[in-house]
Amino acid sequence: MKKAAVAWVSVADGPALALWCMPLENALFVVSGPGEQSAPGLADATEARVILRGDHGGRIVAWPARVTRLAPGTQAWETAAPLVATKRLNAPGPAADLVARWAADGCALTRLDPAGTPDAGTGLPDASLAEAPRGAPVVRVTRKPFRLHRVRRR
């Protein structure tokens, strides 16, 4: 878990979403909300399921998580938010400005703590568990390329 940069997180019976995360204090921290990644239902959840994959793309561990939302102004926020902000890739401006924006915009900084026995090694499924791609409004049909010349066939 300490090398994780992306975790697949599912809330309730929802689909697992790939979320940027930061490991810290034996937990994973996830930021979501306006201007950040979308994690529907995570900020209000009490439980979630976390799946971590290895460099080869295969599942290495899955575990139930206890979800805690950190509130701005609390000691937990003041400790974790600046550390998470410094590791945020492509962040506009300094970490202090990013933390202030998270607090002002109502972004959720959630902590995912392991809350049960992980499925690792022999407890992992043998099947791929791959799902069909979800539909999206940005998907469009591609046209055949325009050709200026005739292609010869032999």
C-alpha positions as a Markdown table, in Angstrom:
| # | Residue | x | y | z |
|---|---|---|---|---|
| 1 | Met | 0.0 | 0.0 | 0.0 |
| 2 | Lys | 2.9 | 2.4 | 0.7 |
| 3 | Lys | 3.7 | 2.6 | -3.1 |
| 4 | Ala | 0.2 | 3.2 | -4.2 |
| 5 | Ala | -0.5 | 6.2 | -6.5 |
| 6 | Val | -3.9 | 5.0 | -7.8 |
| 7 | Ala | -6.4 | 2.9 | -6.0 |
| 8 | Trp | -9.7 | 1.4 | -7.3 |
| 9 | Val | -12.3 | 2.4 | -4.8 |
| 10 | Ser | -15.9 | 1.3 | -4.7 |
| 11 | Val | -18.6 | 2.6 | -2.4 |
| 12 | Ala | -21.6 | 0.4 | -1.6 |
| 13 | Asp | -22.6 | -1.5 | -4.7 |
| 14 | Gly | -21.2 | 1.1 | -7.1 |
| 15 | Pro | -18.5 | 0.5 | -9.7 |
| 16 | Ala | -14.8 | 0.7 | -8.7 |
| 17 | Leu | -13.3 | 4.0 | -9.7 |
| 18 | Ala | -9.7 | 4.7 | -10.3 |
| 19 | Leu | -8.7 | 7.5 | -7.9 |
| 20 | Trp | -5.4 | 9.2 | -7.2 |
| 21 | Cys | -4.4 | 8.6 | -3.7 |
| 22 | Met | -1.5 | 9.2 | -1.3 |
| 23 | Pro | -0.4 | 6.6 | 1.3 |
| 24 | Leu | 0.3 | 8.2 | 4.7 |
| 25 | Glu | 0.1 | 6.8 | 8.3 |
| 26 | Asn | -0.9 | 3.3 | 7.2 |
| 27 | Ala | -3.9 | 4.7 | 5.3 |
| 28 | Leu | -4.8 | 6.1 | 1.9 |
| 29 | Phe | -5.9 | 9.8 | 1.5 |
| 30 | Val | -8.1 | 10.8 | -1.4 |
| 31 | Val | -9.1 | 14.3 | -2.5 |
| 32 | Ser | -12.4 | 14.8 | -4.4 |
| 33 | Gly | -14.7 | 17.6 | -5.2 |
| 34 | Pro | -14.8 | 20.8 | -7.3 |
| 35 | Gly | -11.7 | 21.1 | -9.4 |
| 36 | Glu | -10.5 | 17.7 | -8.3 |
| 37 | Gln | -11.4 | 14.1 | -9.2 |
| 38 | Ser | -14.9 | 12.8 | -8.9 |
| 39 | Ala | -15.6 | 10.1 | -6.3 |
| 40 | Pro | -19.4 | 9.9 | -6.0 |
| 41 | Gly | -20.6 | 8.9 | -2.6 |
| 42 | Leu | -17.1 | 8.6 | -1.0 |
| 43 | Ala | -17.2 | 11.7 | 1.1 |
| 44 | Asp | -20.5 | 10.6 | 2.8 |
| 45 | Ala | -19.7 | 6.9 | 3.1 |
| 46 | Thr | -18.5 | 5.1 | 6.2 |
| 47 | Glu | -17.2 | 2.0 | 4.3 |
| 48 | Ala | -15.6 | 1.3 | 1.0 |
| 49 | Arg | -13.7 | -1.4 | -0.8 |
| 50 | Val | -10.1 | -0.7 | -2.0 |
| 51 | Ile | -8.3 | -2.6 | -4.7 |
| 52 | Leu | -4.6 | -2.1 | -5.4 |
| 53 | Arg | -2.9 | -3.3 | -8.5 |
| 54 | Gly | 0.8 | -4.0 | -9.2 |
| 55 | Asp | 3.0 | -2.6 | -11.9 |
| 56 | His | 1.9 | -5.5 | -14.2 |
| 57 | Gly | -1.7 | -4.4 | -13.9 |
| 58 | Gly | -2.9 | -7.4 | -11.9 |
| 59 | Arg | -4.7 | -7.2 | -8.6 |
| 60 | Ile | -2.3 | -7.6 | -5.7 |
| 61 | Val | -4.6 | -6.9 | -2.7 |
| 62 | Ala | -8.2 | -5.9 | -2.0 |
| 63 | Trp | -9.4 | -4.8 | 1.5 |
| 64 | Pro | -12.4 | -3.3 | 3.2 |
| 65 | Ala | -11.8 | 0.3 | 4.3 |
| 66 | Arg | -13.3 | 2.6 | 7.0 |
| 67 | Val | -13.9 | 6.0 | 5.5 |
| 68 | Thr | -13.3 | 9.1 | 7.5 |
| 69 | Arg | -13.8 | 12.6 | 6.1 |
| 70 | Leu | -11.4 | 15.2 | 7.5 |
| 71 | Ala | -12.9 | 18.6 | 8.2 |
| 72 | Pro | -11.0 | 21.8 | 7.5 |
| 73 | Gly | -9.7 | 23.4 | 10.7 |
| 74 | Thr | -9.3 | 20.2 | 12.6 |
| 75 | Gln | -5.9 | 18.9 | 13.7 |
| 76 | Ala | -6.2 | 15.9 | 11.3 |
| 77 | Trp | -6.8 | 18.3 | 8.4 |
| 78 | Glu | -3.9 | 20.6 | 9.4 |
| 79 | Thr | -1.6 | 17.6 | 9.5 |
| 80 | Ala | -2.6 | 15.7 | 6.4 |
| 81 | Ala | -3.8 | 18.3 | 3.9 |
| 82 | Pro | -0.4 | 20.0 | 3.4 |
| 83 | Leu | 1.3 | 16.6 | 2.9 |
| 84 | Val | -1.3 | 15.5 | 0.4 |
| 85 | Ala | -1.1 | 18.8 | -1.4 |
| 86 | Thr | 2.7 | 18.6 | -1.9 |
| 87 | Lys | 2.3 | 15.3 | -3.7 |
| 88 | Arg | -0.6 | 16.4 | -5.9 |
| 89 | Leu | 0.6 | 16.2 | -9.5 |
| 90 | Asn | 0.1 | 19.2 | -11.8 |
| 91 | Ala | -1.2 | 21.3 | -8.9 |
| 92 | Pro | -1.6 | 25.0 | -9.8 |
| 93 | Gly | 0.4 | 27.1 | -7.4 |
| 94 | Pro | 1.9 | 26.4 | -4.0 |
| 95 | Ala | 0.6 | 23.7 | -1.7 |
| 96 | Ala | -0.7 | 26.2 | 0.9 |
| 97 | Asp | -2.9 | 27.8 | -1.8 |
| 98 | Leu | -4.2 | 24.4 | -2.9 |
| 99 | Val | -5.1 | 23.5 | 0.7 |
| 100 | Ala | -6.9 | 26.8 | 1.1 |
| 101 | Arg | -8.8 | 26.2 | -2.2 |
| 102 | Trp | -9.8 | 22.7 | -1.0 |
| 103 | Ala | -11.2 | 24.2 | 2.2 |
| 104 | Ala | -13.0 | 27.1 | 0.4 |
| 105 | Asp | -14.5 | 25.0 | -2.4 |
| 106 | Gly | -15.8 | 22.2 | -0.1 |
| 107 | Cys | -13.5 | 19.5 | -1.4 |
| 108 | Ala | -13.5 | 16.3 | 0.5 |
| 109 | Leu | -10.2 | 15.0 | 2.0 |
| 110 | Thr | -11.0 | 11.4 | 3.0 |
| 111 | Arg | -8.9 | 8.9 | 4.8 |
| 112 | Leu | -9.3 | 5.2 | 4.0 |
| 113 | Asp | -8.1 | 2.9 | 6.8 |
| 114 | Pro | -7.9 | -0.9 | 6.5 |
| 115 | Ala | -10.9 | -2.3 | 8.4 |
| 116 | Gly | -10.7 | -6.0 | 7.9 |
| 117 | Thr | -8.8 | -8.9 | 6.5 |
| 118 | Pro | -7.3 | -8.2 | 3.1 |
| 119 | Asp | -7.7 | -10.6 | 0.2 |
| 120 | Ala | -4.2 | -11.3 | -0.9 |
| 121 | Gly | -2.3 | -14.3 | -2.3 |
| 122 | Thr | -4.6 | -17.3 | -2.5 |
| 123 | Gly | -7.7 | -15.3 | -1.6 |
| 124 | Leu | -7.7 | -13.4 | -4.9 |
| 125 | Pro | -10.0 | -14.6 | -7.7 |
| 126 | Asp | -8.6 | -16.6 | -10.7 |
| 127 | Ala | -10.8 | -14.9 | -13.3 |
| 128 | Ser | -10.0 | -11.5 | -14.7 |
| 129 | Leu | -13.1 | -9.8 | -13.4 |
| 130 | Ala | -12.9 | -7.4 | -16.3 |
| 131 | Glu | -16.0 | -5.4 | -16.9 |
| 132 | Ala | -17.3 | -4.1 | -20.2 |
| 133 | Pro | -16.5 | -0.4 | -20.8 |
| 134 | Arg | -19.1 | 2.0 | -19.4 |
| 135 | Gly | -20.9 | 4.3 | -21.8 |
| 136 | Ala | -19.9 | 7.9 | -21.9 |
| 137 | Pro | -21.3 | 10.9 | -23.7 |
| 138 | Val | -17.8 | 11.7 | -25.2 |
| 139 | Val | -17.7 | 8.4 | -27.2 |
| 140 | Arg | -18.3 | 9.0 | -30.9 |
| 141 | Val | -18.1 | 7.0 | -34.1 |
| 142 | Thr | -14.9 | 7.4 | -36.1 |
| 143 | Arg | -15.1 | 7.9 | -39.8 |
| 144 | Lys | -12.9 | 6.3 | -42.4 |
| 145 | Pro | -9.9 | 8.5 | -43.4 |
| 146 | Phe | -10.2 | 10.7 | -46.5 |
| 147 | Arg | -7.9 | 9.6 | -49.3 |
| 148 | Leu | -6.7 | 11.8 | -52.1 |
| 149 | His | -5.4 | 8.9 | -54.2 |
| 150 | Arg | -6.5 | 5.5 | -55.3 |
| 151 | Val | -5.0 | 2.5 | -53.5 |
| 152 | Arg | -3.8 | -0.2 | -55.8 |
| 153 | Arg | -4.6 | -3.8 | -55.1 |
| 154 | Arg | -2.4 | -6.6 | -56.3 |
